[in-house]
Amino acid sequence: MVVEGKDKLSSQWWWFDIQKKSTPNRSPWLHSTLSELDEKTEAMLRIVEQDADSFAQRAEMYYKKRPQLINMVEEFYRAHRLLAEKYDQIKCESGTRLLTPWMSPLSFTKYPQEKLTRSSTEKSYDSYSETFDPESELSDDMSEVEDPDLEEEEETQTPRPGKEKVEVSSGFCVNNDEVLKLRGELERLKEESRVQQELLMQKDEEKREVIRQLSLAMDMLREENIMLRKSVTKASAKKESLCIELKTSKEEGFWKRLFN
């Protein structure tokens, strides 16, 4: 029992490792959500790693726990899909305000739309007012005409369309490459979820086929047993009748020899 407990603990190393690395400063919503996630994960692991002594007990336990496990997988799928859809919706509605990899998609609900638009407008106006100066603009034009090397340096510093940086209202900057990477990661997670569901359905079908084959084998063995019992009964009855006929024939021969 101790070895079995150690094996179960070792198989769940990823879950305990994530719990140890969790940050202590959490919001109430995040704390409650992660607590519910831990409870569901523990329940699923308990169902998956539950064992029995015989194949029949395992099959019975599998059919009893299978609907519960399917419901849990469905809940995980719906939650993941809803999170992905909300994330994509917020990202599309925000326009140039994109999420950083370490920010939660729910953090944008704390800021009204007007405040975000106003802050971006004020920043652009301030940057324009700071840079617009007639004398400085004239000196910049002269420097561009006089120094071609400086012009090349400014062109190299201009961001390319593929690596353009976008400023978020929180003050962070995100590259378009990071956004594309996040989208690719999201698509990969969706594909992995779909593949895992297909594998689970395939395993269920394989287990059903094994149980079906075993049931057919048991039926065939029962039929063979019944046929063997019938044949043994017929053979024993035939043997008894032969013994009786032989005994009567011997008695008749004895009396014939005696009278002759």
Residue, then its C-alpha position, 0 to 999 in steps of 0.5 A: m500500500v505504501v509503494e502504491g501511494k508513492d507511485k500515485l504521488s510520483s505520477q502527480w508530480w506536475w500537479f504538486d509542482i504547479q501548486k508549490k510554484s503558485t504566487p501567494n498574492r492572488s485576487p479572491w476571484l483567482h483564488s476561488t477559480l484555482s481552488e475549484l480547478d484543483e478540486k476537479t483535477e483531484a477528482m479526475l485523477r482519483i477516478v483515473e488512478q482507481d484500481a481493482d482486483s479483477f478485470a470484472q471489477r475494473a470493467e464495472m468500475y469503469y462503466k460506473k465512473r465513465p459518465q462522471l469522467i466524461n462530464m468533467v472533460e466536457e466542463f474542462y472543454r467548455a471552460h477552455r473554449l469560453l476563455a479562448e473566445k472571450y480572450d479573442q473577443i477582447k483582443c479584437e475589440s481593443g484594436t491596438r490595445l493588445l494583451t501581454p503574455w503575462m496579463s490576464p484577459l479579465s484585467f481589461t474589464k477594470y478599465p472603461q472604454e472611454k478612459l482607455t481611448r482618452s489615455s491613448t489620445e492624450k499620449s499621442y497629443d503629448s508626444y506630438s506637442e513635445t516633438f513639434d518645435p519649429e526651430s528643432e524641426l528646421s534644425d532636424d531638416m538641415s541635419e538630414v540634408e547635411d548628414p546622410d549617415l544620420e538619415e540611414e541610422e534613422e531608417t534603421q531605427t524605424p520599426r518594420p511592419g512585421k515587428e511593430k510595437v503596440e503600447v497597451s494602456s498599462g504601459f507595456c509594449v507588445n510586438n506583433d510577433e508575440v501576438l502571432k506567437l500567442r495565437g499560434e499557442l492558442e491554436r495548438l492548445k485547441e488542437e491538443s484538446r481535440v486530439q485528447q478527446e479523440l484519443l479518449m473516445q478511441k480508448d472507450e471504443e477499444k474497451r467496449e470491443v474488449i468487453r464485447q469479445l470477452s462476453l462472446a467468449m463466455d457465451m461460447l464456453r457456456e454453450e460448449n459446457i452444455m453440449l459436453r454435459k448432454s454428450v456425457t449424459k447420453a454416453s452414460a445412458k447408452k453404456e447402462s443400456l449395453c450393460i443390461e443387454l449383455k447381462t440379459s443375453k448371458e442369462e439366456g445363454f446359460w438357461k439354454r445350455l442348462f436345458n439342452 
